[in-house]
Amino acid sequence: MAEQTAAQHELATLIVESLNLDSVSADQIDPDASLFGGDLGLDSIDALEIALAVSKRYGFQLRSDNPENRKIFTSLRTLSEHIEQHRPV
């Protein structure tokens, strides 16, 4: 498993807390593992919860009509990179 960056760990913690994932700790989320259909078993409702938590924490919207969403939500790494590129300074 790849090591998480500080930003990835912060995001992993947000995901675990916002989805109430009792069986997973933030440290256990592989930055390159698939967020959906993988070990975490996340679904489209979870994606909405993550998007809401991200907008509250980072101050910008992950839009449901964004054609890049499948790529953005691929893994912890891709989601974290997207947030870092788009969050307000």
N, C-alpha and C positions, 0 to 999 in steps of 0.2 A: 504494500500500500504506500502511495506517495505521501509525503508529509504535508500537512496543511500549512498555508501561510497564516499570518495573524488575521487578515481579512476573511479568509476562508473559514477559520475557526469561529470568528464572530458570526458569520452567516450560518454556519452549521449549528451553532448554539441557538440562534434565532429560529431556525427550522425545527429543531428538537423541541424548543419551548412552545412555539406557536401551534405545532401539531400534536403536542402532548405525547411524544414518542417515548413511552416508558421503557421500551426494550432496547433503545439505542442511545448512546451518549454522543455528543458532538465529536469527540475524538475518534469515534468508530466510523465516521462517514469518510470514505475514500474520495478525495477531490476529483478523481477521474471516473468513478463508478457512476452508472446511470442512476439518476434520481427517480425515474419512473420505470416500473416494470422490473426493477432490480431487487436487491436485498431489502430496501426500505419499503417496497410495496406501495409507493405513493400513487395517487390517481389524480384525475382532473380537479376534483374538489380540493385536494391538498395543494394543487398549483394555485388555486384562487386564494387559499389561506396564506400561502407563501407570498404571493403578490401583495396582499393586504398588509402583511407584516413588514415587507420590504418598504412599501410606501410610507408606513408609519415611522420606521426606523431611519430610512435613508432620504426621505423627502422627495421622492419622485415616483411616478406611476409606471408599473409594468402593465402595459395595455393588452387586453385579451385579443384585440384585433391585429396585433403586431405579427406580420408574417414570419418573423424571425424567432417566435416563441419556442418552437421545437428545438432550435439550435441553442437559444439562451438557456433553456431549462434542461439541457442535456445532462449536465453534471454540476457538482458544487463548484468546480473550477470555472466553467463557462458562465454560470450565474454570477459568481463573484466578480469575474472580469467585466461583465456587462454593468454591474452595479458600480464598479470603480470608474468606468468610462462615463457613466451618465449621472452620477449623484452630484448634487450641487456642491460647490466648494465651500 
